């Protein structure tokens, strides 16, 4: 009975818990929404040219309590029916992990706080050290190695949700840090300069208060607006300082990652060792060898020094194959099935050209790849491109494998669009998620971006590759044009489906290091690290799409991945931040030349020093299980917690792992309490039994009256 009552009481304690822990609820109210409407005198979405009109500056200076755009929609004042002002209980505190946790808490705050529509939390780059709160610090908190470049008072941040906020702006060599002076607690805006795509100055004819402005377009789906006195601009150079330090490579400087001096107990650069990874896969074997033919990067300057090629292939023949493949990117092994020996091989397009040029060494090479798999007499070549685009490339000297030249090969076009289409799709997505959302047309607007359709196509292509390997026991070759964009997306996703090791935290890190970083995905060009050429046609969200696909898989298989959503968001944030060296440069050879491995810190040093923060409590390590996600639009969804996290008016999906750890802790407490009660009852029963068997208790006591 005692056990039952205690258990009931404890159960009531559990069921009485709010959906999100109280401390997380408090943190979730620390929110700052940052960016700007996408329309000012026309479309401003993405990287379109900015208007030089300054009407928004002077009006904001006069109004100060709500946003007004002269040519755009007015955001109303907060009312009882439409509350927009957040409750802020203090700035984020603690370590780098702490602000990451607060980000997730902030994205669910509108669900927690009931009638109060809260704003998203400012991303606080682990700048708070030794437990100090931002609100208690007079100056911007700094990383080891970070230095202040400019500090300007009386700067106005034009927030589209709470109106104009006056404060002090600090520019360092790593971040832009704004802190309010009129609010208690302080309104803090902390933006890594690496996320800035462009900075535009909007001038004015007058010299009054807040007559100058800056428009800051970011790579992470947000925009910012600042206003200040023209005299301050000429004196302190806010615009010049932002431009200089946001785009250091364009100004003859180095990225902040080379100055970052944080100390971590784990060296993240040791996460991936190519020889160890290939040995994990059972290589070398009689058909495949681990080769260092590219140790000096002469065979292919964008490939890693260590590659896996067929054992029988001679180096001279490999050089001839390289001459026949775009950028010298010969077919090399990415993954081998432990039982069937079916392989995933990656490369670039063959240089067939309009005259159908052939290369007998290349034809023999692919035949050797097929022969290495005794369970199939066929080779599937997955060309990620659209057939029409491949034909265009052929007319320009590129092309694809013809079945006449490769008789045992089957060519399959996956019809995935190029980097320019993907860049435009993300631009459209950015337009509809911030700062205003058209609720009535939300679904049709998302559909109009085609973003989810492109995610579906990538997943569908990867499923086909994985199925050919697992069910068909057939080796596959994957390529696009140059083999460093769509190829990396497809091979890494297929390997994630086939190999449970890559679904662990350290395995996923190794997958990124292997298929993306070492094999030459052009991170520097696709992201534009430190470069002020925002209109560069080489920029494209290729890696972002890959992480989105991974997130979609975690939604369909919530217990199959060791990592959580915070892990994926952290990776994307540091894709842009330039805090770590992990995503710098375009290939392995460049990283060695720039001393990235010795002069910068790996992102995995930070992650692996606190694995519990990025762990999925649902994780079950089902080894050798193959995952086939449903590549259908009906099973895909927009990743609101990433793309819409800066918009407080969009109710995001609830990140389940956020409060699961709390519930698991309560469960453990329940179990411990029950065990304690069981021991207590057992002890009492034992004592009672002993007393019952004792002679002194066998006689009925005699009561006497006085």
C-alpha positions as CSV (number, residue, x, y, z in Angstrom):
1,X,0.0,0.0,0.0
2,X,2.9,2.3,0.9
3,X,4.5,1.7,-2.5
4,X,1.2,2.3,-4.3
5,X,0.6,5.7,-2.5
6,X,4.1,6.9,-3.0
7,X,4.1,5.9,-6.7
8,X,0.8,7.7,-7.2
9,X,2.2,10.8,-5.6
10,X,5.2,10.7,-7.8
11,X,3.1,10.1,-10.8
12,X,1.1,13.2,-10.0
13,X,4.4,15.1,-9.8
14,X,5.3,13.9,-13.3
15,X,2.0,14.6,-14.9
16,X,1.9,18.0,-13.3
17,X,5.1,19.0,-15.1
18,X,4.6,21.7,-17.8
19,X,5.4,20.6,-21.3
20,X,8.6,22.5,-21.0
21,X,10.8,22.8,-17.9
22,X,10.4,26.1,-16.0
23,X,14.0,27.1,-16.4
24,X,13.7,26.5,-20.2
25,X,10.5,28.5,-20.2
26,X,12.3,31.4,-18.6
27,X,15.2,31.2,-21.1
28,X,12.7,31.0,-23.9
29,X,11.5,34.5,-23.1
30,X,14.9,35.9,-23.8
31,X,14.2,36.7,-27.4
32,X,15.4,39.1,-29.9
33,X,14.1,39.0,-33.5
34,X,16.5,40.4,-36.0
35,X,16.1,41.3,-39.6
36,X,13.9,43.4,-41.8
37,X,10.9,43.4,-44.1
38,X,11.7,42.0,-47.5
39,X,10.0,44.8,-49.3
40,X,11.2,48.4,-49.3
41,X,10.3,50.2,-52.5
42,X,10.2,46.9,-54.3
43,X,11.5,43.4,-53.6
44,X,14.5,43.3,-51.4
45,X,14.5,39.5,-50.8
46,X,17.8,37.6,-51.1
47,X,20.6,39.7,-52.6
48,X,18.6,42.1,-54.7
49,X,19.9,45.7,-55.0
50,X,18.9,47.9,-52.1
51,X,17.1,51.2,-52.3
52,X,18.9,54.3,-51.1
53,X,15.7,55.8,-49.7
54,X,16.0,56.8,-46.0
55,X,12.4,57.3,-45.2
56,X,12.4,54.3,-42.8
57,X,15.2,55.9,-40.8
58,X,13.6,59.2,-40.0
59,X,10.2,57.7,-39.4
60,X,11.7,55.1,-37.1
61,X,13.5,57.9,-35.2
62,X,10.2,59.7,-34.7
63,X,7.9,56.7,-33.9
64,X,10.4,54.7,-31.8
65,X,7.7,52.2,-30.8
66,X,6.7,50.4,-33.9
67,X,8.1,49.6,-37.3
68,X,7.0,51.6,-40.3
69,X,8.2,51.3,-43.9
70,X,7.3,54.1,-46.2
71,X,6.6,51.8,-49.1
72,X,5.8,48.7,-47.2
73,X,3.3,47.2,-44.8
74,X,3.0,48.7,-41.3
75,X,3.4,46.4,-38.4
76,X,0.8,47.4,-35.8
77,X,1.5,48.3,-32.2
78,X,1.1,45.7,-29.6
79,X,-2.4,45.3,-28.4
80,X,-4.3,42.9,-26.2
81,X,-5.5,41.1,-29.3
82,X,-2.1,41.2,-31.0
83,X,0.7,41.3,-28.4
84,X,4.0,41.6,-30.1
85,X,6.3,42.9,-27.4
86,X,8.3,40.1,-25.8
87,X,8.8,39.5,-22.1
88,X,12.5,39.5,-21.6
89,X,13.9,38.2,-18.4
90,X,17.6,38.6,-19.1
91,X,20.2,37.9,-21.7
92,X,21.4,34.3,-22.4
93,X,24.1,33.2,-20.1
94,X,26.7,30.4,-19.8
95,X,28.8,28.6,-22.3
96,X,28.5,28.2,-26.1
97,X,26.2,25.2,-25.5
98,X,24.0,27.4,-23.3
99,X,23.2,29.9,-26.0
100,X,22.5,27.0,-28.4
101,X,20.0,25.5,-25.9
102,X,18.4,28.9,-25.5
103,X,18.0,29.1,-29.3
104,X,15.9,26.0,-29.3
105,X,14.0,27.2,-26.3
106,X,13.3,30.5,-28.0
107,X,11.9,28.9,-31.1
108,X,9.2,27.2,-29.0
109,X,8.5,30.1,-26.8
110,X,5.3,31.2,-28.5
111,X,3.8,27.8,-27.5
112,X,5.0,28.1,-24.0
113,X,4.1,31.7,-23.2
114,X,0.4,31.4,-24.1
115,X,-0.9,34.8,-25.2
116,X,2.5,36.5,-25.4
117,X,4.1,36.2,-28.8
118,X,7.8,36.1,-27.9
119,X,10.7,37.0,-30.1
120,X,13.6,34.7,-31.0
121,X,16.6,34.7,-28.9
122,X,19.8,36.4,-30.0
123,X,22.5,33.9,-30.9
124,X,25.1,34.4,-28.2
125,X,28.4,32.9,-29.4
126,X,29.7,31.4,-26.2
127,X,30.8,34.8,-25.4
128,X,29.7,34.6,-21.8
129,X,32.5,33.2,-19.8
130,X,32.7,32.2,-16.1
131,X,28.9,32.5,-15.7
132,X,28.7,36.2,-16.3
133,X,25.5,37.6,-17.7
134,X,25.6,39.9,-20.7
135,X,23.3,42.3,-18.9
136,X,26.0,42.7,-16.2
137,X,28.8,43.5,-18.6
138,X,29.4,47.0,-19.8
139,X,31.4,46.0,-22.9
140,X,30.9,43.2,-25.4
141,X,32.1,39.9,-24.1
142,X,35.1,38.6,-26.1
143,X,36.4,35.2,-27.2
144,X,40.1,34.4,-26.6
145,X,41.8,36.2,-29.4
146,X,38.9,38.5,-30.2
147,X,39.5,42.3,-30.2
148,X,37.2,45.3,-30.4
149,X,37.5,47.4,-33.5
150,X,34.9,50.1,-33.0
151,X,32.3,51.2,-30.4
152,X,29.5,53.6,-31.2
153,X,26.8,55.0,-28.9
154,X,23.3,56.2,-29.8
155,X,22.8,53.6,-32.6
156,X,19.3,52.6,-33.3
157,X,18.4,49.0,-34.2
158,X,15.2,49.0,-36.2
159,X,13.3,45.9,-35.1
160,X,10.2,45.0,-37.2
161,X,8.5,43.5,-34.1
162,X,9.2,45.7,-31.1
163,X,10.2,48.9,-32.9
164,X,13.2,51.1,-32.6
165,X,15.8,50.3,-29.9
166,X,18.6,52.6,-29.0
167,X,21.9,51.3,-27.7
168,X,25.6,50.9,-28.2
169,X,27.1,49.1,-31.2
170,X,30.4,47.3,-30.9
171,X,32.2,45.8,-33.9
172,X,34.9,43.3,-33.2
173,X,37.0,41.2,-35.6
174,X,34.4,38.4,-35.1
175,X,31.0,39.9,-34.3
176,X,28.6,42.8,-34.3
177,X,27.3,43.3,-30.8
178,X,24.4,45.7,-30.0
179,X,23.2,46.4,-26.5
180,X,20.3,48.6,-25.6
181,X,20.4,51.4,-23.1
182,X,16.7,52.1,-22.7
183,X,15.4,48.7,-21.7
184,X,15.7,46.7,-18.5
185,X,16.8,44.0,-18.9
186,X,19.0,44.8,-21.8
187,X,18.1,44.0,-25.4
188,X,21.1,42.2,-26.9
189,X,21.9,41.5,-30.5
190,X,25.0,39.3,-31.2
191,X,25.7,38.6,-34.8
192,X,28.8,36.8,-36.0
193,X,30.3,38.8,-38.9
194,X,30.7,35.6,-40.9
195,X,26.9,35.3,-41.4
196,X,26.8,38.7,-43.2
197,X,26.3,38.5,-46.9
198,X,26.4,42.2,-47.6
199,X,26.3,45.6,-45.9
200,X,24.7,48.5,-47.7
201,X,24.9,52.1,-46.5
202,X,21.8,54.2,-47.0
203,X,22.6,57.9,-46.8
204,X,20.5,61.1,-46.3
205,X,20.6,64.7,-47.3
206,X,20.1,66.0,-43.8
207,X,22.4,65.9,-40.8
208,X,19.8,65.2,-38.1
209,X,19.5,62.5,-35.6
210,X,19.6,59.0,-37.1
211,X,19.9,60.3,-40.6
212,X,22.1,57.5,-41.8
213,X,21.4,53.8,-42.0
214,X,22.9,50.5,-42.7
215,X,21.1,47.5,-44.2
216,X,22.7,44.1,-43.3
217,X,21.7,41.0,-45.2
218,X,22.6,37.8,-43.6
219,X,23.2,34.2,-44.9
220,X,21.1,32.6,-42.1
221,X,17.6,33.9,-43.2
222,X,17.6,37.3,-41.4
223,X,18.3,40.9,-42.2
224,X,19.2,43.8,-39.9
225,X,18.7,47.6,-40.0
226,X,20.6,50.2,-38.0
227,X,20.3,54.0,-37.9
228,X,22.7,56.5,-36.5
229,X,23.8,60.1,-36.8
230,X,25.7,61.1,-39.9
231,X,28.4,62.8,-37.8
232,X,29.0,59.5,-35.9
233,X,29.5,57.7,-39.3
234,X,32.1,60.2,-40.5
235,X,33.9,60.2,-37.2
236,X,33.9,56.5,-36.3
237,X,33.3,54.7,-39.6
238,X,30.6,52.1,-38.6
239,X,30.0,51.1,-42.2
240,X,33.7,50.9,-43.0
241,X,34.4,48.8,-39.9
242,X,31.6,46.4,-40.7
243,X,32.7,46.0,-44.3
244,X,36.3,45.6,-43.3
245,X,35.8,42.9,-40.7
246,X,32.8,41.1,-42.1
247,X,34.8,40.5,-45.3
248,X,38.4,40.2,-44.2
249,X,39.6,38.3,-47.3
250,X,38.4,41.1,-49.5
251,X,40.4,43.5,-47.4
252,X,43.7,41.7,-47.1
253,X,43.0,40.2,-43.7
254,X,42.6,36.7,-42.3
255,X,39.4,35.0,-41.1
256,X,38.8,35.1,-37.3
257,X,39.2,31.3,-37.1
258,X,43.0,31.9,-37.3
259,X,42.9,34.2,-34.3
260,X,40.5,32.1,-32.1
261,X,42.4,30.8,-29.1
262,X,39.8,28.7,-27.2
263,X,41.1,25.6,-25.5
264,X,39.2,22.4,-25.7
265,X,40.0,19.0,-24.1
266,X,39.5,17.1,-27.4
267,X,41.2,17.6,-30.7
268,X,38.5,17.5,-33.3
269,X,41.0,17.3,-36.2
270,X,41.5,13.6,-35.2
271,X,37.9,12.7,-35.8
272,X,38.6,11.5,-39.3
273,X,41.6,9.4,-40.4
274,X,41.1,8.1,-44.0
275,X,43.1,4.9,-43.5
276,X,41.3,4.1,-40.3
277,X,37.9,4.7,-41.9
278,X,38.6,2.5,-44.9
279,X,39.9,-0.2,-42.6
280,X,36.6,0.0,-40.8
281,X,35.0,-0.8,-44.1
282,X,37.2,-3.8,-44.5
283,X,39.7,-2.3,-46.9
284,X,42.0,-3.0,-48.5
285,X,41.0,-6.3,-50.0
286,X,41.9,-8.3,-53.1
287,X,39.8,-6.0,-55.3
288,X,40.5,-2.6,-53.8
289,X,43.6,-0.9,-52.5
290,X,44.3,2.2,-50.4
291,X,46.4,4.3,-52.6
292,X,48.6,7.4,-52.1
293,X,49.0,8.0,-55.8
294,X,47.6,11.5,-55.1
295,X,49.8,12.2,-52.1
296,X,51.2,15.3,-53.8
297,X,47.8,16.2,-55.4
298,X,49.2,15.9,-58.9
299,X,46.6,13.4,-60.1
300,X,43.7,15.5,-58.9
301,X,44.3,18.8,-56.9
302,X,40.8,18.7,-55.4
303,X,40.9,15.1,-54.2
304,X,42.4,14.0,-50.9
305,X,45.9,12.5,-50.6
306,X,44.5,9.1,-49.7
307,X,42.0,7.4,-52.1
308,X,40.8,3.9,-52.8
309,X,41.0,2.5,-56.3
310,X,40.9,-1.0,-57.9
311,X,43.9,-3.1,-57.1
312,X,44.7,-4.0,-60.7
313,X,44.8,-0.4,-62.0
314,X,48.2,1.0,-62.7
315,X,49.2,4.6,-61.9
316,X,49.8,5.4,-65.6
317,X,46.3,4.2,-66.6
318,X,44.9,6.2,-63.7
319,X,46.5,9.3,-65.0
320,X,44.9,8.7,-68.4
321,X,41.5,8.2,-66.7
322,X,42.0,11.5,-64.8
323,X,42.7,13.3,-68.1
324,X,39.3,12.0,-69.4
325,X,37.4,13.2,-66.3
326,X,36.4,16.8,-65.5
327,X,38.9,18.4,-63.1
328,X,40.8,15.1,-63.0
329,X,38.3,13.6,-60.6
330,X,38.6,9.9,-61.3
331,X,36.2,7.3,-60.0
332,X,37.2,6.4,-56.5
333,X,35.5,4.3,-53.8
334,X,33.4,6.0,-51.2
335,X,31.8,3.0,-49.5
336,X,31.7,-0.8,-49.8
337,X,29.0,-3.2,-48.6
338,X,30.4,-5.5,-46.0
339,X,28.7,-8.6,-47.4
340,X,28.0,-8.2,-51.1
341,X,31.0,-6.0,-51.8
342,X,28.8,-3.7,-53.9
343,X,30.4,-0.3,-53.9
344,X,29.5,3.4,-54.2
345,X,32.1,5.1,-56.4
346,X,32.2,8.9,-57.1
347,X,33.7,10.9,-59.8
348,X,33.0,13.8,-62.3
349,X,31.6,13.7,-65.8
350,X,33.6,12.2,-68.7
351,X,34.9,14.6,-71.2
352,X,33.1,13.1,-74.2
353,X,32.4,16.3,-76.0
354,X,30.2,16.7,-79.1
355,X,32.4,14.2,-81.1
356,X,31.7,11.4,-78.7
357,X,35.4,11.0,-77.6
358,X,36.3,7.7,-76.0
359,X,39.0,6.6,-73.5
360,X,39.7,2.9,-73.4
361,X,41.4,3.3,-70.0
362,X,38.3,4.8,-68.6
363,X,36.1,2.1,-70.1
364,X,38.3,-0.6,-68.7
365,X,38.4,1.2,-65.3
366,X,34.6,1.1,-64.9
367,X,34.6,-2.6,-66.1
368,X,37.1,-3.3,-63.3
369,X,34.8,-1.6,-60.8
370,X,31.9,-3.8,-61.9
371,X,34.1,-7.0,-61.8
372,X,35.1,-6.3,-58.2
373,X,31.5,-7.2,-57.3
374,X,31.0,-10.9,-58.0
375,X,27.3,-10.8,-57.2
376,X,26.4,-8.6,-60.2
377,X,27.3,-8.3,-63.8
378,X,26.0,-4.8,-64.2
379,X,27.1,-1.3,-63.2
380,X,24.6,1.5,-62.6
381,X,25.8,5.0,-63.3
382,X,23.7,7.7,-61.6
383,X,24.1,11.0,-63.2
384,X,22.6,13.6,-60.9
385,X,22.0,16.1,-63.6
386,X,19.0,16.8,-65.8
387,X,19.3,14.9,-69.1
388,X,18.9,18.2,-71.0
389,X,21.7,19.9,-69.0
390,X,24.0,16.9,-69.5
391,X,23.4,17.3,-73.3
392,X,24.3,20.9,-73.1
393,X,27.5,20.1,-71.1
394,X,28.3,17.5,-73.8
395,X,28.2,20.2,-76.5
396,X,30.6,22.2,-74.4
397,X,33.1,19.4,-74.0
398,X,31.6,17.5,-71.1
399,X,29.1,14.7,-71.3
400,X,28.1,11.3,-70.0
401,X,28.8,7.6,-70.5
402,X,27.1,6.1,-73.5
403,X,25.9,2.5,-73.3
404,X,27.8,1.7,-76.5
405,X,31.1,2.6,-74.9
406,X,30.2,1.1,-71.6
407,X,28.1,-2.0,-72.6
408,X,27.6,-3.4,-69.1
409,X,26.6,-0.1,-67.6
410,X,23.1,1.4,-67.2
411,X,22.9,5.2,-67.2
412,X,20.2,6.8,-65.0
413,X,19.6,10.6,-64.9
414,X,18.3,11.8,-61.5
415,X,17.1,15.2,-62.9
416,X,18.4,17.3,-60.0
417,X,18.8,21.0,-60.8
418,X,22.0,22.9,-60.6
419,X,23.5,25.3,-58.0
420,X,21.9,28.4,-59.5
421,X,18.4,27.0,-59.3
422,X,19.0,26.0,-55.7
423,X,20.3,29.5,-54.8
424,X,17.2,31.1,-56.3
425,X,14.9,28.6,-54.4
426,X,16.5,29.6,-51.1
427,X,16.2,33.3,-52.0
428,X,12.4,32.8,-52.5
429,X,12.2,30.9,-49.2
430,X,13.9,33.7,-47.4
431,X,11.3,36.2,-48.8
432,X,8.4,34.3,-47.4
433,X,9.7,33.5,-43.9
434,X,10.9,36.9,-42.7
435,X,9.7,39.3,-41.5
436,X,6.1,38.9,-42.5
437,X,4.3,35.6,-43.1
438,X,1.2,35.4,-45.2
439,X,-0.8,32.9,-43.2
440,X,-3.5,32.6,-45.9
441,X,-1.0,31.7,-48.6
442,X,1.7,30.0,-46.4
443,X,1.5,26.5,-48.0
444,X,1.2,27.8,-51.5
445,X,4.1,30.2,-50.9
446,X,6.3,27.4,-49.6
447,X,5.3,25.3,-52.6
448,X,6.2,28.2,-54.9
449,X,9.8,28.2,-53.7
450,X,10.2,24.5,-54.8
451,X,12.6,24.0,-51.8
452,X,10.9,20.9,-50.5
453,X,10.6,19.5,-54.0
454,X,14.3,19.8,-54.4
455,X,14.8,18.1,-51.0
456,X,12.5,15.4,-52.1
457,X,14.5,14.8,-55.3
458,X,17.8,14.5,-53.3
459,X,16.3,12.0,-50.9
460,X,14.7,10.0,-53.8
461,X,18.0,9.8,-55.6
462,X,19.8,8.7,-52.5
463,X,17.2,6.0,-51.8
464,X,17.6,4.7,-55.3
465,X,21.4,4.5,-54.8
466,X,21.0,2.8,-51.5
467,X,18.5,0.3,-52.8
468,X,20.7,-0.7,-55.7
469,X,23.5,-1.4,-53.2
470,X,21.5,-3.2,-50.6
471,X,18.7,-5.0,-52.5
472,X,20.2,-5.1,-55.9
473,X,23.7,-6.0,-54.7
474,X,24.9,-3.8,-57.6
475,X,27.8,-1.4,-57.6
476,X,27.0,2.2,-58.5
477,X,29.0,5.2,-59.9
478,X,27.7,8.6,-59.0
479,X,28.6,11.9,-60.6
480,X,27.2,15.3,-61.7
481,X,29.3,17.8,-63.6
482,X,32.4,18.3,-61.4
483,X,31.5,15.8,-58.7
484,X,31.7,18.1,-55.7
485,X,28.1,19.3,-55.2
486,X,25.2,17.0,-56.1
487,X,27.6,14.0,-56.0
488,X,28.5,14.8,-52.4
489,X,24.9,15.2,-51.5
490,X,23.9,11.8,-53.0
491,X,26.8,9.7,-51.8
492,X,26.7,11.0,-48.2
493,X,22.9,10.5,-47.9
494,X,23.1,7.0,-49.4
495,X,25.9,6.1,-47.0
496,X,23.9,7.5,-44.1
497,X,21.0,5.2,-45.1
498,X,23.2,2.2,-45.5
499,X,25.7,2.4,-42.6
500,X,24.6,2.9,-39.0
501,X,28.0,4.1,-38.0
502,X,27.4,7.4,-39.9
503,X,24.3,7.9,-37.8
504,X,26.3,8.3,-34.6
505,X,27.7,11.7,-33.7
506,X,31.3,10.9,-34.4
507,X,30.4,8.8,-37.5
508,X,28.4,11.7,-38.9
509,X,31.4,14.0,-38.3
510,X,33.6,11.5,-40.2
511,X,31.1,11.4,-43.0
512,X,31.2,15.2,-43.4
513,X,35.0,15.2,-43.2
514,X,35.2,12.4,-45.8
515,X,32.6,13.0,-48.4
516,X,32.4,16.8,-48.2
517,X,35.6,18.3,-46.8
518,X,38.3,15.9,-48.1
519,X,36.7,15.3,-51.4
520,X,36.6,18.9,-52.3
521,X,33.2,20.5,-51.8
522,X,33.9,24.1,-52.5
523,X,32.9,25.5,-49.1
524,X,34.8,28.8,-49.6
525,X,33.0,29.5,-52.9
526,X,29.6,28.1,-52.0
527,X,29.4,30.0,-48.7
528,X,31.6,33.0,-49.6
529,X,33.6,33.1,-46.4
530,X,35.1,36.6,-45.8
531,X,34.3,37.7,-49.4
532,X,32.2,40.8,-50.2
533,X,31.1,39.6,-53.6
534,X,27.6,38.7,-52.5
535,X,26.5,38.3,-56.2
536,X,29.0,35.6,-56.9
537,X,27.4,32.9,-59.0
538,X,29.4,30.2,-57.3
539,X,27.4,30.7,-54.1
540,X,24.7,28.0,-53.4
541,X,23.1,26.3,-50.4
542,X,24.3,22.8,-51.3
543,X,25.5,21.8,-47.9
544,X,22.5,23.3,-46.3
545,X,20.3,21.1,-48.5
546,X,22.2,18.0,-47.3
547,X,21.7,18.9,-43.6
548,X,18.0,19.6,-44.3
549,X,17.7,16.1,-45.9
550,X,19.4,14.6,-42.8
551,X,16.9,16.5,-40.6
552,X,14.0,15.1,-42.7
553,X,15.4,11.6,-42.0
554,X,15.6,12.3,-38.3
555,X,11.9,13.2,-38.4
556,X,11.0,9.9,-40.0
557,X,13.4,7.8,-37.9
558,X,13.6,9.6,-34.5
559,X,15.5,6.8,-32.7
560,X,18.0,6.0,-35.5
561,X,20.3,8.9,-35.0
562,X,22.5,9.6,-32.0
563,X,22.5,13.3,-32.6
564,X,19.7,15.8,-32.1
565,X,18.4,18.9,-33.9
566,X,20.7,21.2,-32.0
567,X,23.6,19.3,-33.4
568,X,22.5,20.0,-37.0
569,X,21.7,23.7,-36.3
570,X,25.1,24.1,-34.7
571,X,26.8,22.7,-37.7
572,X,24.9,25.1,-40.0
573,X,25.6,28.1,-37.8
574,X,29.3,27.4,-37.9
575,X,29.2,26.8,-41.6
576,X,29.0,30.6,-41.7
577,X,30.5,31.8,-38.5
578,X,34.2,31.4,-39.4
579,X,34.8,30.7,-35.7
580,X,36.2,27.2,-36.5
581,X,38.4,26.0,-39.4
582,X,36.3,23.0,-40.3
583,X,34.5,24.5,-43.3
584,X,37.2,26.8,-44.6
585,X,38.8,26.6,-48.1
586,X,37.7,24.5,-51.1
587,X,39.8,21.4,-50.8
588,X,42.4,19.4,-48.7
589,X,45.4,20.9,-50.6
590,X,44.2,24.4,-49.9
591,X,43.7,23.6,-46.2
592,X,47.3,22.3,-45.9
593,X,48.6,25.4,-47.7
594,X,46.7,27.7,-45.3
595,X,47.7,25.7,-42.2
596,X,44.1,25.3,-41.3
597,X,44.8,22.1,-39.4
598,X,47.5,23.6,-37.2
599,X,46.3,27.2,-36.9
600,X,42.6,26.9,-36.4
601,X,40.3,24.8,-34.2
602,X,37.9,22.1,-35.4
603,X,34.2,22.4,-34.8
604,X,34.3,18.9,-33.6
605,X,36.6,19.9,-30.7
606,X,33.8,22.0,-29.4
607,X,31.0,19.4,-30.1
608,X,32.9,16.4,-28.8
609,X,33.9,18.2,-25.6
610,X,30.2,18.2,-24.5
611,X,28.5,15.3,-26.4
612,X,25.6,15.1,-24.0
613,X,24.3,18.5,-25.3
614,X,24.0,17.1,-28.8
615,X,22.8,13.6,-28.0
616,X,19.4,12.2,-28.9
617,X,17.8,10.5,-25.8
618,X,15.7,8.4,-28.1
619,X,18.7,6.9,-29.9
620,X,18.8,3.1,-30.3
621,X,21.9,1.8,-32.1
622,X,20.4,-0.7,-34.6
623,X,23.5,-1.9,-36.3
624,X,23.3,-3.0,-39.9
625,X,19.8,-1.5,-40.3
626,X,19.2,0.2,-43.6
627,X,16.9,3.2,-43.6
628,X,14.7,4.0,-46.6
629,X,13.0,7.4,-45.9
630,X,9.8,8.1,-47.7
631,X,10.8,10.6,-50.4
632,X,7.3,12.1,-50.8
633,X,6.2,15.7,-50.3
634,X,3.4,14.3,-48.0
635,X,6.2,13.1,-45.7
636,X,8.4,16.2,-45.8
637,X,8.0,19.4,-44.0
638,X,9.7,22.8,-43.8
639,X,12.4,22.9,-41.1
640,X,10.7,25.7,-39.2
641,X,13.2,25.6,-36.2
642,X,15.9,26.6,-38.6
643,X,14.4,28.6,-41.5
644,X,11.8,30.5,-39.4
645,X,13.5,30.7,-36.1
646,X,14.0,34.5,-36.3
647,X,10.3,35.1,-36.8
648,X,8.3,35.1,-33.5
649,X,5.0,35.0,-35.3
650,X,5.5,31.6,-36.7
651,X,4.7,28.8,-34.2
652,X,7.5,26.3,-34.8
653,X,7.5,22.6,-34.3
654,X,8.1,21.4,-30.7
655,X,11.7,20.0,-30.4
656,X,10.8,16.9,-28.4
657,X,14.3,16.3,-27.1
658,X,14.2,19.6,-25.3
659,X,12.1,18.4,-22.4
660,X,12.6,14.6,-22.8
661,X,15.8,14.7,-20.8
662,X,13.9,16.4,-18.0
663,X,11.2,13.7,-18.1
664,X,13.9,10.9,-18.2
665,X,15.4,12.5,-15.1
666,X,12.1,12.4,-13.4
667,X,11.6,8.8,-14.6
668,X,14.9,7.9,-13.0
669,X,13.9,9.6,-9.8
670,X,10.6,7.6,-9.9
671,X,12.4,4.3,-10.3
672,X,14.9,5.1,-7.6
673,X,12.1,6.1,-5.2
674,X,10.1,2.9,-6.0
675,X,13.2,0.8,-5.4
676,X,13.8,2.6,-2.1
677,X,10.2,1.9,-1.1
678,X,10.5,-1.7,-2.1
679,X,13.6,-2.1,0.0
680,X,11.9,-0.4,2.9
681,X,8.8,-2.6,2.7
682,X,11.0,-5.7,2.4
683,X,13.0,-4.6,5.5
684,X,9.8,-4.0,7.5
685,X,8.3,-7.4,6.4
686,X,11.5,-9.1,7.4
687,X,11.5,-7.4,10.8
688,X,7.8,-8.2,11.3
689,X,8.5,-11.8,10.4
690,X,11.3,-12.0,12.8
691,X,9.2,-10.5,15.6
692,X,6.3,-12.9,14.8
693,X,8.6,-15.9,15.2
694,X,10.0,-14.6,18.5
695,X,8.6,-16.3,21.7
696,X,8.1,-12.9,23.3
697,X,5.6,-12.0,20.7
698,X,3.8,-15.4,20.6
699,X,1.8,-14.7,23.8
700,X,-1.1,-12.4,23.8
701,X,-0.4,-9.6,26.2
702,X,-2.4,-9.3,29.4
703,X,-4.0,-5.9,30.0
704,X,-4.6,-5.0,33.6
705,X,-6.8,-2.2,34.8
706,X,-5.7,0.2,37.4
